[in-house]
Structures are given as structure tokens and as C-alpha cells.
Amino acid sequence: MKSYYILAINPGSTSTKIGIFKNTKMILSENIPHSVSELSSFNSIMDQKEFRTGIVIDFLNKCEVPVSKLNAIVGRGGMLTPMKSGTYRVNNEMIDFLINNLLEHASSLGAILADNIARRIGVKAFIVDPVVVDEMDEIAKITGIPEIKRISIFHALNQKAAAREAAKRIKKKYRECNFIVAHLGGGITIGIHKKGSVVDVNNGLNGDGSFSPERTGSIPTWSLIEWATTGLYSLPELKKKITGNGGIVAHLGTNNMREVKDMITKGNKKAKDIYNALGYNISKGIGSLAPVVQGKIDAVVITGGLAFDKDLMAMIRNRVKFIAPVIILPGEDELAALSNGGLRVLRGEEKPKIWKNKEKHNGAN
């Protein structure tokens, strides 16, 4: 079997993760942290693109794999318009959109960094399963307010990777399975994967679903309206309270679950109640999706950083195991997920998709 070398780049808000893979095996990796003071000189995330490109080049210059061996560069997808799942070629339209998009997110640098490096060494650049993957059934988007629709923003990259791994474990193909996949991290998203498509999922970025270490989750609507219209907070402050300063950190002053567990060990009843409520809400979120496929679930798959917490996993497993067997896949190997997406294209297992700005093209018609 031919060997392919792939460089994967995952830019985060305070770090840049880089890995080189030979087929499915990671042979080199580095997680480069960026201090607040280091990033404070940039006015926006997009202003960091040359700085972060330099970091990737420095990594390549000192690593043992010559750049001439690289067959593709794969970056984390960013805040594009909604798209189907898959591996996408980076093109000029995508780059222009990301640079000019007002919705800033560190992941949007992924395509730009991949393109910058790919152009230098003469290979193709790709992105894989960005957070805006939208495979939701139209019925799942309808709400009781005609002007408001539910939207798909979730941990698509890790959810898809976890679902594929779960399919392997039960000796089936991903597109043959129905899974409920819960990504548990700073944000929490729970999706129903029906024969390879995520037909319903909560918007974990903007406050839908279970509360999490940093996000409020769904809030009783009447109370939320009254709270938001007190005049005590500006719109940006309200948004920050919902995404970033909500959930566990709002209740307990920390988003670090190890610290929460320490509080519980020391007899802090409030911490124990909030911790139990987290498991309760996640379990409700999982259970709520079973009717979408009439209860025909092959497995409940739990992934993300919080999946390392054995107590939390036991709590959730006990509540949801009646639905289907529970498969726990702790952590999130996003570099591997990125590389594997590129590898499927290089091997001809998938065709690369081409992204177009639907808003621009729809406006032109």
C-alpha cells in the first residue's frame, strides 16, 4: 500500500497544534502555546495568520520529515456558511470569505494556514468537517417562532471521528449505523447520526442543549427574556454570559472539572449538586434524540475531554444504557481526524468537495 504523508494543522485560541502523519500513524507532533501577551499585539484573529504560518514553517524546518515528502496539508475548518460533511479543497473563495467574515473563530485560521503552506511546497490543501457542518433535517430546524430557526453548529470533526471509530468497534460501516454521539468538553453537543448524517444536533456554541463548564445551555425562555431586558447588561455582555461565562463557571467560579471534583471531595454540597445536574442534563440530551430514529440506536457514543471522568461517565451510563450499548471514547484526537479526512481523499475513498459561498451565489441568482 502506498504511503502518504500529511501535515495537519489545528489552530486554537491559545495554541497551534501540528502533526505529521504517515498514513494513519502520527510520526511527529507539537502543541505550541501562545501567551496572552504574545497575542495581544494582534487586533484580530485574522491578523495572526502570518505569525502562525511562521510557527508552522519553523516546525517543518526542524522536523525530520522533509517537506518534499508531504502529499497534502489539512487544516481545521472555520466559520464558513453551512455545508455537508466531508473533506473540502481550500480555494480562493473560501480564503476570501474567512478573511472578511465578522464571526471570528481561531479555527478559521486552519484553511488559511494550510493554504499558505501548501502553496509554498506545491501540494493541495484541505479542510475537514468544520463546526458549521449542516445535515439537519428541515423538521428539526423548526421552532415555535417563525423568525427563528435552529441551526447546526457543533463539534462535527470529533463527533464524526468518534462515530466512525464506534462503527469499527461494532464491525459495521458508519453509514449503516444509527448513533447518538455526545461530545463533552468546554462546550457540549449531542447529535443523532442517522446512516452517516447528523440529522439533529444542539447548537453548543450559542447556548442550546445541556449546560457545560462554560456555557449556559437552554434556559427557560420567559425567565431569560426578563433577565436579558433588565438593562443591567449590554448585548455583548449577555452573549459572553451565555457562551464563555455560563454553566459550571457561573455557578462555581471555575471551568476546571478537576477543581470541581476537589470541591466535592472536600464536602462542598453546591459543587456536588451542580456536578450531578451536569450528568442529569447530558443524559436528558442523549435520551431526547432516541425518538428521531424510533429508538433504533446501535450505540450511544461519548467522547471529548469530560469522558475521562469515570464518575461522570458512570452517572450518564446508568441513565442511558437502556437506549443502547454505551461506547466511551475519551478525548478528542482532532489532528488524526483531520489527517484521516485528507487520507481518504488521497486514497480515492472519497471525492474532495468544493465549497461555494451560498449566500453570495444565491444573491446573484
SVG drawing of the C-alpha trace seen along z (x, -y; Angstrom):
<svg xmlns="http://www.w3.org/2000/svg" viewBox="-45 -49 61 56">
<polyline fill="none" stroke="black" stroke-width="0.4" points="0.0,0.0 1.3,-3.4 2.5,-5.7 1.0,-9.2 2.5,-11.9 0.0,-14.5 0.6,-17.7 -2.4,-18.5 -2.8,-21.9 -5.3,-22.7 -5.2,-26.4 -6.9,-27.1 -7.5,-30.4 -4.3,-30.0 -2.3,-27.3 -1.4,-25.8 -1.3,-22.0 0.7,-20.5 1.2,-16.9 2.7,-14.9 1.1,-11.5 2.3,-8.6 -1.0,-7.2 -2.9,-6.8 0.1,-6.9 1.3,-10.1 5.1,-10.3 5.6,-13.9 3.6,-16.4 3.9,-19.6 1.4,-21.7 2.7,-25.3 1.1,-27.5 0.6,-31.3 0.5,-33.5 -2.0,-36.3 0.9,-38.9 2.1,-37.2 -1.3,-37.5 -2.3,-40.9 -0.3,-42.7 -2.8,-41.5 -6.1,-43.3 -8.0,-40.3 -7.6,-36.6 -7.0,-37.1 -4.1,-39.4 -2.3,-36.3 -2.2,-34.5 1.4,-35.3 2.6,-34.8 1.1,-31.4 2.3,-30.5 5.8,-31.2 5.3,-28.9 4.3,-26.0 7.3,-26.7 9.6,-26.7 8.2,-23.3 8.7,-21.9 12.3,-23.3 13.3,-21.4 11.4,-18.2 13.0,-15.0 10.5,-14.7 11.5,-16.7 8.6,-18.8 9.2,-17.2 7.6,-14.0 4.3,-15.8 1.3,-14.9 -1.3,-17.2 -1.9,-19.8 -5.1,-19.7 -6.3,-22.5 -9.2,-22.8 -12.3,-24.2 -13.7,-27.5 -16.8,-29.8 -18.0,-29.2 -21.6,-29.0 -23.4,-25.7 -22.1,-22.7 -22.3,-19.0 -19.8,-16.8 -16.6,-15.9 -13.2,-16.9 -13.1,-20.2 -10.4,-21.6 -9.3,-25.0 -10.0,-27.6 -9.7,-31.3 -13.4,-31.9 -13.1,-30.1 -10.0,-32.1 -11.6,-35.4 -14.7,-34.6 -12.8,-33.6 -10.6,-36.7 -13.6,-39.0 -16.0,-37.2 -17.0,-39.2 -17.6,-35.9 -14.1,-35.4 -13.0,-32.0 -9.5,-30.6 -10.5,-27.5 -10.9,-29.9 -7.1,-30.1 -6.9,-26.4 -7.7,-26.8 -5.6,-29.8 -2.5,-28.2 -3.0,-25.0 -3.2,-27.1 -0.2,-29.2 2.0,-26.1 0.5,-24.1 1.3,-26.9 4.9,-27.0 5.6,-23.3 3.2,-22.7 0.6,-20.3 -3.1,-20.5 -4.8,-22.0 -8.0,-20.7 -10.3,-21.3 -12.4,-18.6 -15.8,-18.7 -15.8,-22.3 -18.2,-23.3 -20.8,-24.6 -21.5,-21.1 -25.2,-21.1 -27.0,-17.8 -30.0,-18.6 -33.5,-17.5 -35.6,-20.6 -38.2,-19.5 -35.5,-19.6 -34.9,-23.3 -38.5,-24.5 -39.2,-26.4 -42.3,-28.0 -41.2,-31.4 -41.3,-31.6 -38.5,-34.1 -36.1,-31.8 -34.7,-28.5 -32.5,-26.1 -29.0,-26.0 -26.3,-23.4 -23.0,-24.4 -21.3,-21.5 -18.2,-19.5 -18.5,-17.9 -14.9,-16.9 -14.7,-14.9 -18.3,-13.6 -17.8,-12.2 -14.4,-10.7 -15.9,-9.1 -18.8,-7.7 -16.5,-6.1 -14.4,-4.5 -17.6,-3.3 -18.7,-1.7 -15.4,0.1 -15.8,1.5 -19.2,3.0 -17.9,4.2 -20.2,2.1 -19.8,-0.7 -20.6,-4.3 -23.3,-4.7 -25.0,-1.5 -25.4,-2.8 -27.6,-5.0 -25.6,-6.6 -26.2,-9.2 -22.9,-10.9 -22.2,-13.3 -19.1,-15.5 -18.4,-16.7 -15.9,-19.5 -15.9,-23.2 -19.0,-23.1 -21.4,-20.2 -23.0,-19.0 -25.1,-15.9 -26.1,-14.7 -28.1,-11.8 -26.1,-10.2 -28.6,-8.5 -26.9,-6.3 -23.9,-8.7 -25.7,-12.1 -26.2,-14.2 -29.9,-14.9 -30.4,-16.7 -27.9,-18.3 -27.9,-21.1 -26.1,-24.4 -23.5,-24.1 -21.8,-27.4 -24.8,-29.7 -26.5,-28.2 -28.6,-25.3 -28.8,-21.9 -27.1,-20.9 -25.2,-23.5 -21.4,-22.8 -18.3,-24.0 -18.5,-27.3 -22.0,-27.6 -25.5,-28.1 -27.3,-25.6 -31.0,-26.0 -32.7,-28.4 -36.4,-28.8 -37.5,-31.3 -39.7,-33.6 -37.1,-34.0 -34.3,-34.5 -36.3,-37.4 -36.9,-39.1 -33.2,-38.7 -31.9,-39.9 -34.1,-43.0 -33.3,-44.3 -30.8,-46.8 -28.0,-45.6 -26.0,-44.1 -25.1,-45.1 -25.7,-42.6 -22.0,-41.6 -22.1,-41.0 -25.2,-38.9 -23.6,-36.8 -20.5,-36.3 -22.5,-35.2 -24.2,-32.5 -21.0,-31.4 -17.9,-31.6 -19.1,-32.7 -22.1,-30.4 -22.6,-26.9 -20.2,-25.5 -18.0,-28.6 -21.1,-30.8 -22.1,-28.5 -18.7,-27.6 -16.2,-30.2 -14.1,-27.6 -14.5,-25.8 -11.9,-23.2 -13.7,-20.0 -10.7,-18.7 -11.3,-21.7 -15.0,-20.9 -14.2,-17.3 -11.8,-18.6 -14.6,-20.8 -16.9,-17.7 -14.2,-15.7 -14.0,-18.5 -17.7,-18.3 -19.0,-21.2 -22.7,-20.4 -23.3,-23.1 -20.5,-21.7 -21.9,-18.2 -25.4,-19.4 -24.1,-21.2 -22.0,-18.2 -24.9,-15.9 -27.1,-18.3 -24.5,-18.3 -24.7,-14.5 -28.5,-14.7 -28.8,-17.3 -26.4,-15.4 -28.4,-12.2 -31.6,-14.1 -30.0,-15.4 -29.0,-11.9 -32.4,-10.5 -34.2,-13.2 -32.7,-12.1 -33.8,-8.4 -37.3,-9.1 -35.7,-10.6 -34.9,-7.1 -37.8,-5.4 -35.3,-4.1 -33.3,-2.1 -29.9,-3.0 -26.7,-0.9 -24.8,-2.7 -24.5,-5.8 -21.1,-7.2 -19.5,-9.6 -16.3,-11.5 -14.4,-14.7 -12.4,-15.7 -15.0,-15.1 -15.3,-11.5 -12.1,-10.9 -14.2,-11.5 -15.1,-8.0 -17.7,-9.2 -19.5,-11.3 -19.4,-8.5 -20.9,-6.1 -23.7,-8.5 -24.6,-9.0 -24.2,-5.3 -26.6,-4.3 -29.2,-6.7 -28.9,-6.0 -27.8,-2.3 -31.4,-1.3 -31.3,-3.0 -28.3,-1.1 -24.8,0.1 -22.6,-2.8 -19.2,-3.3 -16.9,-5.8 -14.0,-7.3 -12.3,-9.8 -10.5,-12.9 -10.6,-14.3 -7.8,-13.5 -8.6,-16.3 -5.2,-16.1 -5.8,-12.5 -9.4,-13.3 -8.0,-16.0 -5.3,-13.8 -7.7,-10.9 -10.0,-13.1 -7.2,-14.1 -6.1,-10.4 -9.5,-9.2 -9.3,-11.7 -5.7,-10.8 -6.6,-7.1 -9.6,-7.7 -12.1,-6.6 -13.8,-9.9 -14.0,-12.7 -13.0,-16.1 -15.8,-18.6 -15.8,-22.1 -17.1,-24.9 -19.1,-27.8 -20.4,-30.8 -24.1,-30.0 -25.1,-33.5 -23.1,-35.1 -24.3,-32.7 -27.9,-32.8 -27.8,-36.6 -26.5,-36.5 -29.4,-34.3"/>
</svg>
